[in-house]
């Protein structure tokens, strides 16, 4: 059985992973520092919240209009170019010359190409790792993202306390430049996959439509998008839920529980389960996303609530069983755009359901919103069970649809 040691034995993967880690750390520090700076300058909680998500909201725009570049341009050049753009933006922010609103606009505009850079990085992974090593490599990237959620806020807070928000932004500049240098000097260059010319927007729409017209690809996208995105609606009301149970300070514990559950799931399912069994477990693990949230109907305290959320987070590992199927289903020439479409849909739907959960929380108790999110996720899993189902049924289903 493939091990994580075998994955990290690939030098090019280590370089790509190191660059990704620098990217995550730099973005976490930047968005936290920006949020602190905007709040200090305006006193507005709304603008501070917008500052924290300003780097993520443009992702859907980039995924809608620019994804063709993920296959047209060499992936290393795309990632380095975006690192340099991020460094320039962080330097302008750190200089303290812009008003809070201008800072938000700058970060929003500069975030639009993020979808292209993420797609290029994701599409490069199967070029470096084959078979089950690719699945474990994807799990490593997911664990890095989860780990950033667990420790990123703490480290960012320490940095801001030590050097101030503007000093922390200069640290982000350094991390961007270090990532760009690492990729330029250590990552082998590869040509772009796409050969089509013309307008990138038109090409992006055309390929996205073609991908979504293939029933098997569309089904695999939906099964990756819907169940976890619906569960994010529950996360949108964890702060008011903590207040509802009389322990507002426990909100951080609840968010951390979700991230720790995701980390544990990727580690355990990726390392301890064989590839064949991992695919057979896709359905049961997807059920874990929503089922534990039904326990919030009794308004559990923070410890039990944290355990329920951790189990739900563990269920996200069902996606590891879909990784090889999705890779095999998409055309190699459009792999970058296919991965970009998957990431774009994930972020867009998660934002939509998080907002929906918050809106529902205005008229219903937060605990009931969590229960509703769990029930809706289970309904989505039920409706997509044929995609998750193992064995002959799934193979024949995919065969009839041309995979």
C-alpha positions as CSV (number, residue, x, y, z in Angstrom):
1,X,0.0,0.0,0.0
2,X,1.3,3.5,-0.9
3,X,2.7,5.5,2.0
4,X,3.1,9.2,2.6
5,X,6.9,8.6,2.7
6,X,6.7,7.5,-0.9
7,X,4.9,10.7,-1.8
8,X,7.5,12.9,-0.2
9,X,10.2,10.9,-1.8
10,X,9.4,12.7,-5.0
11,X,11.5,15.8,-5.0
12,X,9.3,17.8,-7.4
13,X,6.3,17.2,-5.1
14,X,8.3,18.4,-2.1
15,X,9.0,21.7,-4.0
16,X,5.4,22.1,-5.1
17,X,4.2,21.4,-1.5
18,X,6.7,23.8,0.0
19,X,5.5,26.5,-2.3
20,X,1.9,25.8,-1.4
21,X,2.7,25.9,2.3
22,X,4.3,29.3,1.8
23,X,1.2,30.4,-0.1
24,X,-1.2,29.3,2.6
25,X,0.9,30.9,5.4
26,X,1.3,34.2,3.6
27,X,-2.4,34.5,2.7
28,X,-3.5,33.7,6.3
29,X,-1.2,36.4,7.7
30,X,-2.2,38.9,5.0
31,X,-6.0,38.5,5.4
32,X,-5.7,38.6,9.2
33,X,-3.5,41.7,9.1
34,X,-5.8,43.4,6.6
35,X,-8.8,42.7,8.8
36,X,-7.1,44.2,11.8
37,X,-5.9,47.3,9.8
38,X,-9.3,47.9,8.2
39,X,-11.1,47.6,11.6
40,X,-8.6,50.0,13.2
41,X,-9.1,52.5,10.5
42,X,-12.9,52.3,10.3
43,X,-14.3,50.8,13.5
44,X,-16.6,48.8,11.2
45,X,-17.1,45.1,12.0
46,X,-18.7,44.6,8.5
47,X,-15.7,46.0,6.7
48,X,-13.4,44.0,8.9
49,X,-15.2,40.8,7.9
50,X,-15.2,41.8,4.2
51,X,-11.4,42.4,4.6
52,X,-11.0,38.8,5.8
53,X,-12.9,37.3,2.8
54,X,-11.8,39.8,0.2
55,X,-9.1,37.5,-1.1
56,X,-11.6,34.6,-1.6
57,X,-14.7,36.2,-3.1
58,X,-13.0,37.0,-6.4
59,X,-12.2,33.3,-6.9
60,X,-15.6,32.6,-8.6
61,X,-14.9,35.5,-11.0
62,X,-11.6,34.1,-12.0
63,X,-13.1,30.6,-12.4
64,X,-15.8,31.9,-14.6
65,X,-13.7,34.1,-16.9
66,X,-10.1,33.1,-16.8
67,X,-9.6,29.4,-16.3
68,X,-8.5,28.8,-19.9
69,X,-5.1,30.2,-18.9
70,X,-4.6,27.3,-16.5
71,X,-4.1,25.1,-19.6
72,X,-2.7,27.6,-22.1
73,X,0.2,28.9,-20.0
74,X,3.0,26.8,-18.4
75,X,2.0,26.0,-14.8
76,X,5.2,27.1,-13.2
77,X,5.0,30.5,-14.9
78,X,1.3,30.9,-13.7
79,X,2.2,30.1,-10.1
80,X,5.3,32.3,-10.1
81,X,3.4,35.2,-11.7
82,X,0.7,35.0,-9.1
83,X,3.3,34.9,-6.3
84,X,4.9,38.1,-7.6
85,X,1.5,39.8,-7.9
86,X,0.7,38.8,-4.3
87,X,4.1,40.2,-3.2
88,X,3.4,43.5,-5.0
89,X,-0.1,43.8,-3.5
90,X,1.1,43.0,0.0
91,X,3.9,45.6,-0.3
92,X,1.4,48.3,-1.3
93,X,-0.8,47.4,1.7
94,X,2.2,47.3,4.0
95,X,3.3,50.8,2.9
96,X,0.1,52.2,4.5
97,X,-0.7,54.6,1.6
98,X,-4.2,53.5,0.8
99,X,-7.5,54.1,2.6
100,X,-9.3,51.0,4.0
101,X,-11.8,50.9,1.1
102,X,-9.0,51.2,-1.5
103,X,-7.2,48.4,0.3
104,X,-10.3,46.2,0.0
105,X,-10.7,47.0,-3.7
106,X,-7.0,46.2,-4.4
107,X,-7.1,42.9,-2.7
108,X,-10.4,42.0,-4.4
109,X,-9.0,42.8,-7.9
110,X,-5.7,41.0,-7.3
111,X,-7.6,37.9,-6.1
112,X,-9.3,37.3,-9.4
113,X,-6.3,35.3,-10.9
114,X,-6.2,33.1,-7.8
115,X,-8.4,30.5,-9.5
116,X,-6.0,30.2,-12.4
117,X,-3.0,29.7,-10.1
118,X,-4.8,27.1,-8.0
119,X,-6.0,25.2,-11.1
120,X,-2.5,25.2,-12.5
121,X,-1.1,23.8,-9.2
122,X,-3.8,21.1,-8.9
123,X,-3.4,20.0,-12.5
124,X,0.4,19.7,-12.0
125,X,0.0,17.2,-9.1
126,X,-1.0,14.2,-11.2
127,X,2.0,15.0,-13.5
128,X,4.3,14.4,-10.5
129,X,2.5,11.5,-8.8
130,X,0.9,8.5,-10.4
131,X,-1.8,6.1,-9.2
132,X,-2.5,6.1,-5.5
133,X,0.5,8.4,-4.8
134,X,-1.6,11.1,-6.5
135,X,-4.5,10.5,-4.1
136,X,-2.2,10.7,-1.1
137,X,-0.6,13.8,-2.5
138,X,-4.0,15.4,-2.8
139,X,-4.6,14.4,0.8
140,X,-1.4,16.1,1.9
141,X,-2.5,19.3,0.3
142,X,-5.9,19.1,2.0
143,X,-4.1,18.5,5.4
144,X,-1.9,21.5,4.8
145,X,-5.0,23.6,4.2
146,X,-6.7,22.2,7.3
147,X,-3.5,22.7,9.4
148,X,-3.4,26.3,8.3
149,X,-6.9,26.8,9.8
150,X,-5.8,25.2,13.1
151,X,-2.5,27.1,13.6
152,X,-2.7,30.0,11.1
153,X,-4.8,32.3,13.3
154,X,-2.6,31.7,16.3
155,X,0.6,32.3,14.5
156,X,-0.8,35.3,12.6
157,X,-2.1,36.8,15.9
158,X,1.4,36.4,17.5
159,X,3.0,38.1,14.5
160,X,0.6,41.0,14.6
161,X,1.1,41.4,18.3
162,X,4.9,41.4,17.8
163,X,5.4,43.6,14.8
164,X,2.0,45.1,14.1
165,X,-0.3,44.5,11.1
166,X,1.9,46.4,8.7
167,X,5.0,44.5,9.8
168,X,3.1,41.3,9.4
169,X,2.2,42.3,5.8
170,X,6.0,42.7,5.1
171,X,6.4,39.1,6.3
172,X,3.7,38.2,3.7
173,X,5.8,40.0,1.0
174,X,8.8,37.9,2.0
175,X,6.9,34.6,1.9
176,X,5.6,35.4,-1.6
177,X,9.1,36.2,-2.9
178,X,10.5,33.1,-1.3
179,X,7.8,30.9,-2.9
180,X,8.4,32.5,-6.3
181,X,12.2,31.9,-6.0
182,X,11.7,28.4,-4.8
183,X,9.4,27.5,-7.7
184,X,11.7,29.2,-10.2
185,X,14.9,27.5,-9.0
186,X,13.7,24.1,-8.0
187,X,10.5,23.3,-9.9
188,X,10.9,21.9,-13.4
189,X,9.2,23.8,-16.1
190,X,6.4,22.2,-18.1
191,X,4.6,23.4,-21.2
192,X,0.9,24.4,-21.2
193,X,-1.6,21.7,-22.2
194,X,-4.0,23.7,-24.2
195,X,-3.5,24.6,-27.9
196,X,-6.6,26.7,-28.5
197,X,-6.2,30.4,-29.2
198,X,-8.7,33.3,-29.2
199,X,-10.3,35.0,-26.2
200,X,-9.7,33.4,-22.9
201,X,-13.1,34.3,-21.6
202,X,-14.8,32.6,-24.6
203,X,-12.5,29.6,-24.3
204,X,-13.2,29.3,-20.5
205,X,-17.0,29.3,-21.1
206,X,-16.7,26.8,-23.9
207,X,-14.7,24.3,-22.1
208,X,-16.7,24.7,-18.9
209,X,-19.9,24.0,-20.9
210,X,-18.3,20.9,-22.5
211,X,-17.2,19.5,-19.2
212,X,-20.6,20.0,-17.6
213,X,-22.3,18.4,-20.6
214,X,-20.6,15.1,-19.9
215,X,-23.0,13.4,-17.4
216,X,-20.2,11.5,-15.6
217,X,-18.1,14.6,-15.1
218,X,-21.1,16.6,-14.1
219,X,-22.1,14.0,-11.5
220,X,-18.6,13.7,-10.1
221,X,-18.5,17.5,-9.8
222,X,-21.9,17.7,-8.0
223,X,-20.9,14.9,-5.6
224,X,-17.8,16.9,-4.7
225,X,-19.6,20.2,-4.4
226,X,-23.0,19.7,-2.8
227,X,-22.6,17.6,0.4
228,X,-19.7,19.6,2.0
229,X,-20.9,22.9,0.8
230,X,-24.3,22.4,2.5
231,X,-22.5,21.5,5.7
232,X,-20.7,24.9,5.6
233,X,-24.1,26.4,6.2
234,X,-23.8,25.0,9.7
235,X,-20.4,26.5,10.2
236,X,-21.9,29.9,9.4
237,X,-23.9,29.9,12.6
238,X,-21.4,28.4,15.0
239,X,-20.6,31.8,16.6
240,X,-24.3,32.4,17.4
241,X,-24.7,28.8,18.5
242,X,-21.9,29.2,21.0
243,X,-23.8,32.2,22.4
244,X,-27.1,30.3,22.4
245,X,-25.6,27.6,24.7
246,X,-24.3,30.4,27.0
247,X,-20.6,29.9,26.1
248,X,-19.7,32.4,23.4
249,X,-16.0,31.9,24.0
250,X,-16.3,28.3,22.7
251,X,-16.8,29.3,19.1
252,X,-13.1,28.9,18.4
253,X,-13.2,25.4,19.8
254,X,-16.0,24.5,17.5
255,X,-14.2,25.8,14.4
256,X,-11.0,24.0,15.4
257,X,-12.9,20.7,15.9
258,X,-14.1,20.9,12.3
259,X,-10.5,21.4,11.0
260,X,-9.1,18.7,13.2
261,X,-11.7,16.3,12.0
262,X,-10.7,17.0,8.4
263,X,-7.1,16.5,9.2
264,X,-7.7,13.2,10.9
265,X,-9.9,12.0,8.0
266,X,-7.4,12.8,5.3
267,X,-4.5,11.2,7.4
268,X,-6.4,8.0,8.4
269,X,-8.3,7.3,5.2
270,X,-5.3,8.3,3.0
271,X,-2.7,6.2,4.9
272,X,-4.6,3.3,6.5
273,X,-7.1,2.3,3.9
274,X,-6.4,0.6,0.6
275,X,-7.3,2.4,-2.7
276,X,-10.1,0.0,-3.4
277,X,-11.6,0.1,0.0
278,X,-11.2,3.9,0.0
279,X,-13.5,4.1,-3.1
280,X,-16.0,1.7,-1.5
281,X,-16.1,3.9,1.6
282,X,-17.0,7.1,-0.3
283,X,-20.7,6.7,0.4
284,X,-20.5,5.9,4.1
285,X,-18.0,8.7,4.7
286,X,-20.2,11.1,2.8
287,X,-23.0,10.2,5.2
288,X,-20.8,11.2,8.1
289,X,-20.8,14.8,6.8
290,X,-24.4,15.4,7.7
291,X,-25.5,12.7,10.2
292,X,-23.6,13.9,13.3
293,X,-25.1,17.4,12.8
294,X,-28.6,16.0,13.6
295,X,-27.4,15.7,17.2
296,X,-27.6,19.4,17.5
297,X,-31.3,19.1,17.9
298,X,-30.7,18.7,21.7
299,X,-28.4,21.7,21.8
300,X,-25.3,19.9,23.1
301,X,-22.6,21.7,25.1
302,X,-19.3,22.7,23.6
303,X,-17.5,19.4,24.2
304,X,-20.2,17.2,22.6
305,X,-20.8,19.7,19.9
306,X,-17.1,19.7,19.1
307,X,-17.0,16.0,18.9
308,X,-20.0,16.0,16.5
309,X,-18.4,18.6,14.3
310,X,-15.1,16.7,14.3
311,X,-16.9,13.5,13.1
312,X,-18.6,15.6,10.4
313,X,-15.2,17.0,9.4
314,X,-13.8,13.5,9.2
315,X,-16.4,12.7,6.6
316,X,-14.8,15.2,4.1
317,X,-12.3,12.4,3.4
318,X,-14.9,10.8,1.2
319,X,-13.5,12.9,-1.6
320,X,-10.3,10.9,-1.5
321,X,-12.3,8.0,-3.0
322,X,-13.4,10.2,-5.9
323,X,-10.0,11.6,-6.8
324,X,-8.9,8.8,-9.2
325,X,-12.3,8.7,-10.8
326,X,-12.4,12.4,-11.5
327,X,-8.8,12.4,-12.9
328,X,-9.7,9.5,-15.2
329,X,-12.9,11.2,-16.4
330,X,-11.6,14.6,-17.5
331,X,-9.7,15.2,-20.8
332,X,-6.0,15.5,-20.2
333,X,-5.8,18.6,-22.5
334,X,-8.3,20.4,-20.2
335,X,-7.2,19.0,-16.9
336,X,-6.2,22.4,-15.5
337,X,-9.6,23.9,-16.3
338,X,-11.4,20.8,-15.0
339,X,-9.6,21.1,-11.6
340,X,-10.2,24.8,-11.6
341,X,-13.9,24.3,-12.3
342,X,-14.1,21.9,-9.4
343,X,-12.4,24.4,-7.1
344,X,-14.5,27.3,-8.3
345,X,-17.7,25.4,-7.7
346,X,-16.6,24.4,-4.3
347,X,-15.8,28.0,-3.2
348,X,-18.8,29.5,-4.8
349,X,-21.3,27.0,-3.3
350,X,-19.6,27.1,0.1
351,X,-19.9,30.9,0.2
352,X,-23.6,30.6,-0.9
353,X,-24.5,28.1,1.7
354,X,-22.6,29.9,4.4
355,X,-24.5,33.1,3.6
356,X,-27.8,31.1,3.5
357,X,-27.0,29.5,6.9
358,X,-26.4,33.0,8.3
359,X,-29.6,34.3,6.8
360,X,-31.6,31.4,8.2
361,X,-30.1,32.0,11.6
362,X,-31.8,35.4,11.6
363,X,-35.2,33.7,11.9
364,X,-34.4,30.3,13.4
365,X,-32.4,29.1,16.4
366,X,-28.7,28.4,15.4
367,X,-29.0,24.8,16.6
368,X,-31.9,24.1,14.3
369,X,-29.9,25.7,11.4
370,X,-27.1,23.2,12.0
371,X,-29.7,20.3,12.1
372,X,-31.2,21.6,8.8
373,X,-27.8,21.7,7.2
374,X,-27.1,18.1,8.3
375,X,-30.4,16.9,7.0
376,X,-29.9,18.7,3.6
377,X,-26.5,17.2,3.2
378,X,-27.9,13.7,3.8
379,X,-30.5,14.4,1.2
380,X,-27.9,15.4,-1.3
381,X,-25.8,12.3,-0.5
382,X,-29.0,10.2,-1.0
383,X,-29.7,11.8,-4.4
384,X,-26.1,11.3,-5.5
385,X,-25.7,7.8,-4.1
386,X,-25.3,6.1,-7.5
387,X,-22.1,8.2,-8.0
388,X,-20.8,7.2,-4.6
389,X,-21.9,3.5,-4.8
390,X,-19.0,1.1,-5.2
391,X,-18.6,-2.0,-7.4
392,X,-20.2,-3.1,-10.6
393,X,-23.1,-0.7,-10.4
394,X,-20.8,2.3,-10.5
395,X,-18.5,0.9,-13.2
396,X,-21.4,0.2,-15.5
397,X,-23.0,3.6,-14.7
398,X,-19.7,5.3,-15.7
399,X,-19.3,3.1,-18.8
400,X,-22.7,4.0,-20.1
401,X,-21.7,7.7,-19.8
402,X,-18.4,7.4,-21.6
403,X,-15.8,7.3,-18.8
